[in-house]
Amino acid sequence: MPNSNTVAGVTVQGSARNQWPVQTVAATAETIFTVGTDSGTTAYFLTPNLISTIVGSQTPLSAASNPAVIGRSGREYGLPSGNSNEGFTTAVLDPGRLFYVRLVGVGNAGANAAQSLIVNLYQGTSTTLGSDKKIGSTGSAYAAVAGGPFNFFVEATLLWDSASGILSGAYESNIAFGTGSQYTTRTVVPNVVASVTDAKLSFLGTLTLGNAASSTVQLSEFVIEQC
């Protein structure tokens, strides 16, 4: 759950703005996780660059409270109602402070003899995944041939600083279906990323199916937290 160390992210499931919708996936192409907007959904990029965003009207109870965003309360602290704490920037991670990027979700796999599941975590700013860098994964395709509920997480512990521009670290993950699960022990990030400016300190997640049998997925948490 989010806490006072949470820098940015979304943690609320739903169909409204800034919430995680139930996302239907019916193709084998790697699919980016989306977030709700006022007019539908869009690919979600997790970033701590929040200070320049328009946060709307404020409340005297807290500078981090924004009554223009659905569901927030001035008495809450941390990441209320799944919305990011305003005032955080990449400066809280620089120079060289460890932080977590955590991706968590649930889904329902469509039954098929070739059905399998892979969840990946990327650093990048593009919906063209070939332009991004994979920094975590649930590993090899995990069989879900019978179809049905599954859940997963990928959590990366990362280090970045603006002087070197290097993003590196380690990750662990788990994906579970039926009576089994696939756990990836703490593993070095497969792509040390160079020349990462604060504008490129951005993350996204994806789901890949082994077969196009219609499936659903819904994130429950995608956050950046200070260690």
Secondary structure per residue as TSV (DSSP state, phi and psi in degrees):
chain	resnum	aa	ss	phi	psi
A	1	M	-	360.0	151.7
A	2	P	-	-66.4	152.8
A	3	N	-	-145.1	-168.1
A	4	S	T	-67.4	-12.5
A	5	N	T	-88.9	-4.1
A	6	T	E	-70.8	126.0
A	7	V	E	-91.4	-42.9
A	8	A	E	-160.5	157.0
A	9	G	E	147.2	-179.9
A	10	V	E	-129.5	134.6
A	11	T	-	-133.3	7.0
A	12	V	-	-109.7	128.9
A	13	Q	B	-86.5	138.1
A	14	G	S	164.2	-174.9
A	15	S	S	-110.3	3.2
A	16	A	S	-89.5	178.6
A	17	R	T	-58.9	138.5
A	18	N	T	62.5	30.9
A	19	Q	S	-128.4	159.3
A	20	W	B	-87.2	116.2
A	21	P	-	-82.8	164.7
A	22	V	-	-73.5	120.0
A	23	Q	E	-107.6	122.6
A	24	T	E	-87.4	131.1
A	25	V	E	-124.5	121.7
A	26	A	-	-136.0	42.4
A	27	A	S	-152.2	158.1
A	28	T	S	-87.1	-8.0
A	29	A	S	-66.9	141.9
A	30	E	-	-59.8	127.0
A	31	T	E	-114.7	127.9
A	32	I	E	-78.4	138.8
A	33	F	-	-68.1	140.2
A	34	T	E	-114.5	162.5
A	35	V	E	-127.6	154.8
A	36	G	E	-71.5	144.4
A	37	T	E	-126.3	-178.6
A	38	D	T	-68.7	-19.2
A	39	S	T	-125.8	17.4
A	40	G	E	146.1	-126.8
A	41	T	E	-137.9	163.0
A	42	T	E	-149.8	156.5
A	43	A	E	-57.9	136.3
A	44	Y	-	-100.3	127.0
A	45	F	-	-114.7	118.8
A	46	L	B	-87.8	121.9
A	47	T	-	-147.2	145.4
A	48	P	S	-85.3	0.6
A	49	N	-	-76.7	79.0
A	50	L	-	-108.2	-16.8
A	51	I	T	-64.6	-26.7
A	52	S	T	-90.6	-2.7
A	53	T	S	-76.3	155.5
A	54	I	-	-82.0	116.0
A	55	V	-	-101.3	-0.3
A	56	G	-	76.1	-160.8
A	57	S	-	-67.6	152.1
A	58	Q	-	-113.0	173.5
A	59	T	B	-128.5	145.5
A	60	P	T	-67.0	-13.6
A	61	L	T	-70.3	-32.7
A	62	S	B	-164.9	136.9
A	63	A	T	-69.0	-17.8
A	64	A	T	-91.4	0.4
A	65	S	-	-96.4	137.5
A	66	N	-	-133.6	98.2
A	67	P	T	-67.0	-9.2
A	68	A	T	-77.9	-12.8
A	69	V	S	-99.6	133.0
A	70	I	T	-56.4	129.2
A	71	G	T	84.8	3.3
A	72	R	-	-82.7	152.4
A	73	S	-	-130.1	135.6
A	74	G	T	-66.6	-16.4
A	75	R	T	-87.0	-8.0
A	76	E	-	-91.7	156.2
A	77	Y	-	-135.5	154.2
A	78	G	S	96.9	-107.1
A	79	L	S	-130.6	64.0
A	80	P	G	-63.7	139.2
A	81	S	G	53.9	26.9
A	82	G	G	77.0	13.9
A	83	N	-	-107.9	150.2
A	84	S	-	-75.3	150.4
A	85	N	-	-71.0	118.6
A	86	E	T	-67.8	153.5
A	87	G	T	97.7	-14.3
A	88	F	-	-85.0	140.8
A	89	T	-	-136.3	-176.4
A	90	T	G	-64.3	-14.6
A	91	A	G	-60.2	-27.4
A	92	V	G	-72.3	-13.8
A	93	L	G	-106.7	-3.3
A	94	D	T	-125.0	133.5
A	95	P	T	-95.2	127.5
A	96	G	T	58.3	52.7
A	97	R	-	-108.3	130.7
A	98	L	-	-62.7	144.7
A	99	F	E	-148.9	158.1
A	100	Y	E	-102.3	144.3
A	101	V	E	-120.4	117.8
A	102	R	E	-122.4	130.1
A	103	L	E	-122.3	121.8
A	104	V	E	-135.6	141.4
A	105	G	E	-167.0	177.0
A	106	V	E	-134.5	164.7
A	107	G	E	-166.1	-176.1
A	108	N	E	-140.5	113.3
A	109	A	E	-82.9	137.5
A	110	G	-	-73.2	135.9
A	111	A	-	-71.5	133.4
A	112	N	-	-170.2	147.1
A	113	A	T	-60.6	-21.3
A	114	A	T	-106.6	11.3
A	115	Q	-	-71.5	135.8
A	116	S	E	-153.8	169.8
A	117	L	E	-137.1	136.5
A	118	I	E	-138.4	131.0
A	119	V	E	-113.8	129.5
A	120	N	E	-120.6	149.7
A	121	L	E	-116.0	131.4
A	122	Y	E	-123.3	153.5
A	123	Q	E	-102.3	131.8
A	124	G	-	163.0	175.8
A	125	T	S	-127.4	10.1
A	126	S	-	-120.5	145.8
A	127	T	S	-80.4	-6.8
A	128	T	S	-87.9	101.1
A	129	L	G	-63.4	-23.4
A	130	G	G	-65.0	-16.8
A	131	S	G	-90.6	-7.9
A	132	D	S	-103.1	171.3
A	133	K	E	-117.0	124.1
A	134	K	E	-71.6	127.4
A	135	I	E	-122.6	1.2
A	136	G	E	-170.6	157.4
A	137	S	E	-163.8	156.5
A	138	T	-	-80.2	1.0
A	139	G	-	97.9	-152.8
A	140	S	S	-64.3	159.8
A	141	A	-	-53.5	128.2
A	142	Y	E	-102.5	121.8
A	143	A	E	-65.2	133.8
A	144	A	-	-139.0	47.3
A	145	V	T	-64.2	-30.8
A	146	A	T	-76.8	-16.2
A	147	G	-	75.7	153.0
A	148	G	E	134.0	-171.7
A	149	P	E	-67.2	147.4
A	150	F	E	-144.8	162.1
A	151	N	E	-142.9	166.9
A	152	F	E	-163.4	160.7
A	153	F	E	-149.7	151.1
A	154	V	E	-134.4	124.7
A	155	E	E	-129.5	122.6
A	156	A	E	-108.3	135.7
A	157	T	E	-100.6	118.0
A	158	L	E	-123.8	157.0
A	159	L	E	-133.3	132.1
A	160	W	E	-148.3	148.5
A	161	D	-	-148.3	151.5
A	162	S	T	-72.9	-24.3
A	163	A	T	-69.6	-48.0
A	164	S	T	-84.5	-29.4
A	165	G	-	70.9	16.1
A	166	I	-	-96.5	132.9
A	167	L	E	-114.7	121.2
A	168	S	E	-148.4	175.9
A	169	G	E	154.4	-151.1
A	170	A	E	-145.5	161.2
A	171	Y	E	-141.9	161.8
A	172	E	E	-138.0	161.1
A	173	S	E	-157.3	165.3
A	174	N	E	-153.1	141.1
A	175	I	E	-135.6	135.5
A	176	A	E	-131.0	139.8
A	177	F	E	-147.2	136.6
A	178	G	T	62.0	-124.5
A	179	T	T	-105.7	10.1
A	180	G	E	-126.7	168.3
A	181	S	E	-150.3	163.4
A	182	Q	E	-126.7	114.3
A	183	Y	E	-110.8	132.0
A	184	T	E	-103.4	114.4
A	185	T	E	-65.3	167.2
A	186	R	E	-51.7	119.5
A	187	T	E	-130.5	141.3
A	188	V	E	-61.3	141.3
A	189	V	-	-55.5	127.1
A	190	P	S	-68.6	-19.9
A	191	N	-	-130.1	101.8
A	192	V	-	-68.4	123.5
A	193	V	B	-100.9	126.8
A	194	A	-	-101.3	162.2
A	195	S	S	58.3	39.7
A	196	V	-	-88.7	107.8
A	197	T	-	-80.5	169.6
A	198	D	G	-62.8	-28.3
A	199	A	G	-69.0	-21.1
A	200	K	G	-98.4	3.4
A	201	L	-	-80.2	76.4
A	202	S	-	-139.8	143.6
A	203	F	E	-133.7	150.0
A	204	L	E	-147.2	159.8
A	205	G	E	-125.3	157.9
A	206	T	E	-141.7	160.2
A	207	L	E	-124.3	135.1
A	208	T	E	-122.3	126.2
A	209	L	E	-95.8	149.6
A	210	G	S	-81.5	-21.0
A	211	N	S	-142.2	152.3
A	212	A	-	-81.2	11.0
A	213	A	S	-57.0	128.3
A	214	S	-	-54.3	127.2
A	215	S	E	-132.8	165.8
A	216	T	E	-129.2	154.3
A	217	V	E	-147.6	146.6
A	218	Q	E	-145.4	121.1
A	219	L	E	-72.1	150.4
A	220	S	E	-115.2	-16.9
A	221	E	E	-162.8	134.1
A	222	F	E	-148.3	101.2
A	223	V	E	-138.7	158.3
A	224	I	E	-108.8	130.2
A	225	E	E	-131.2	142.1
A	226	Q	E	-72.4	140.9
A	227	C	-	-74.0	360.0
